[in-house]
């Protein structure tokens, strides 16, 4: 582990020591991952979002923000983007469910009756009594 501060590491990264960006990532990725996990409740999404933070931090090497401020600024932006995407997906699903223009197949009444007739046989004899 490098003993330099985050700011010193970022100065070194800006001067060409790109490999030190990994040190900054190692210092902050657990905190970022846990934050995203609380937000998304999904490990895969959280991992993707943490990787996106690192990619955007790499693209933002010209920024003169303190490294932690840069990482968490990127994180805030990604959170808003993720929330908007999630809300748009939910709205699309809700619209699809409530859309009266969508034709729905009528239930197969015969199949429903066959299922109802088979159901008691799946129960134990003592459970079949009403």
Secondary structure, DSSP 4 states (H G I P E B T S, - for coil): ---S-HHHHHHHHHTT-GGGHHHHHHHHHHHHHHHHHHHH--HHHHHHHHHHHHHHHHHTTT--S-HHHHHHHHHHHHHHHHHHHHHHHHHHHHHHHH-TTS--PPP-HHHHHHHHHHHGGGS-GGGS--
